[in-house]
Amino acid sequence: MGNVYEGLVRIDQDSTIQPLLATSWELDDAGTTYTFHLREGVKFSNGDEFTADTAKFSIDRVADWSNGLKASMSVVDHTEVVDQHTLKVVLKQRSNGWLWSMGTLVGAMMTPNGVANLATKPVGTGPYVVDKWAVGTSLTMVARPDYWGGKIANDRAVFRYFGDAISLTNAVRSGTIDAAIGLQSPELLESLQADNNLVVEVGSTNGEVLLSMNNKRAPFTDVRVRQAVMYGVDRQAIIDTTWEGYGVETGGTPVPPTDPWYTGESEYQFDPARARELMAEAGAVGTEITLSVPSLPYAQSASEILYSQLSDIGFKVKIESTEFPAVWLAKVLKGKNYDMSLIAHVEPRDIPHLFGNPDYYLGFDSPKVRELLAEADAAPEDEYAELMRQAVTEIMAQAGADTLFNLPMIVVTHNGITGIPRNSVADGLVLSGVKKEA
């Protein structure tokens, strides 16, 4: 997203909506009808013209998607082509979240002549086209000379995939690659920072590492037990151990620092004595639980601390290593056959998905939270953030899950490389502004 595909809008580094293929838009007084004025002179990489018809096609076709992303478009009632460069989108009800989601993958603009081979021959309006794709190894993109936005900073961009962190860091050290983006081995940062040829930057992401409790399985059907976990887990210790202190402690809240309803405040400070009191009140001391840990480095590392801390507040803990992705997805996410688990959720603004759907694997079922989320989405824009804060407060009161930390965005580049986005706030990593000094 942002390289091959573009949307009507984009999300900037501050998580703010900005114009892209739509130069402007109006929202009617009822808050349900958007009128988009589309950029003229834009062509898809196959030569098709970008018009209101292709924008309508792109929005309408999401209804036929088979994945959960299409839920973002469920609020759309219908679309209307006003003229070649004006599109009207009518919503079933006011939605603050819909326009923001149009800056993510679900809002990618496509042409009817470019969807037959999406996996191998993507066709978009963006600054690049895919030149070569070696599955699991690399993806090469070349700049479009006819890009509507003019000449971009580089003519060619290559994504290379590495199976382990050591290979990745060795590649950036040796100059085999110009940048390592989203580095997940913070223990290597000290040596990388000591290299005068390299620059290390740390930003923010949407990714929250969630310690999930199966809200539909005892003992976690009791809110006191869930609250005990919130008090009994030392999140900062986990950050220090698994990410060398680079993660953001959000107070257990599922909100990244880039979202406008982020506060970082929480009543759940590390208090094992209070956790043991709650466990005793709930009659849960000595309860046997299994922590299903996906085979991911950060999860495996965190599980050692979690074993100790959960045992300390009264659980009898068994650690179960679960192969990721196949086994974890089948057992935990889809099968919901687990007591506790942990995984990084990287979808932007996913609170309604996590805590507004009782059929999701968390099993969190709160009519009050669902009501608050619906009220926030349908509220006037200036009330949206405050109502989302209220929803988060209620989620935390019910201790639906414990966000251990927010994942950092660690970027390591060679000197002379500029323009790589510092924060990962939506789908995609836009490379058109990246420059390399000769």
PEWOKA-V411502 format. One record per run of one state. SS is the DSSP state (helix for helix, strand for strand, loop for the rest). FROM is the first residue (numbers start at 1). TO is the last residue. If there is no record, write none. Layout:
BEGIN
ss:SS from:FROM to:TO
ss:SS from:FROM to:TO
END
This chain:
BEGIN
ss:loop from:1 to:8
ss:strand from:9 to:11
ss:loop from:12 to:16
ss:strand from:17 to:19
ss:loop from:20 to:21
ss:strand from:22 to:27
ss:loop from:28 to:32
ss:strand from:33 to:38
ss:loop from:39 to:42
ss:strand from:43 to:43
ss:loop from:44 to:48
ss:strand from:49 to:49
ss:loop from:50 to:51
ss:helix from:52 to:64
ss:loop from:65 to:67
ss:helix from:68 to:73
ss:loop from:74 to:75
ss:strand from:76 to:83
ss:loop from:84 to:85
ss:strand from:86 to:91
ss:loop from:92 to:95
ss:helix from:96 to:101
ss:loop from:102 to:104
ss:helix from:105 to:107
ss:loop from:108 to:111
ss:helix from:112 to:114
ss:loop from:115 to:127
ss:strand from:128 to:134
ss:loop from:135 to:137
ss:strand from:138 to:143
ss:loop from:144 to:155
ss:strand from:156 to:160
ss:loop from:161 to:164
ss:helix from:165 to:174
ss:loop from:175 to:178
ss:strand from:179 to:181
ss:loop from:182 to:185
ss:helix from:186 to:193
ss:loop from:194 to:197
ss:strand from:198 to:213
ss:loop from:214 to:222
ss:helix from:223 to:232
ss:loop from:233 to:234
ss:helix from:235 to:243
ss:loop from:244 to:247
ss:strand from:248 to:248
ss:loop from:249 to:271
ss:helix from:272 to:281
ss:loop from:282 to:287
ss:strand from:288 to:294
ss:loop from:295 to:296
ss:helix from:297 to:312
ss:loop from:313 to:315
ss:strand from:316 to:322
ss:loop from:323 to:325
ss:helix from:326 to:334
ss:loop from:335 to:339
ss:strand from:340 to:345
ss:loop from:346 to:350
ss:helix from:351 to:355
ss:loop from:356 to:366
ss:helix from:367 to:378
ss:loop from:379 to:380
ss:helix from:381 to:397
ss:loop from:398 to:400
ss:strand from:401 to:414
ss:loop from:415 to:416
ss:strand from:417 to:418
ss:loop from:419 to:423
ss:strand from:424 to:424
ss:loop from:425 to:434
ss:strand from:435 to:436
ss:loop from:437 to:438
END
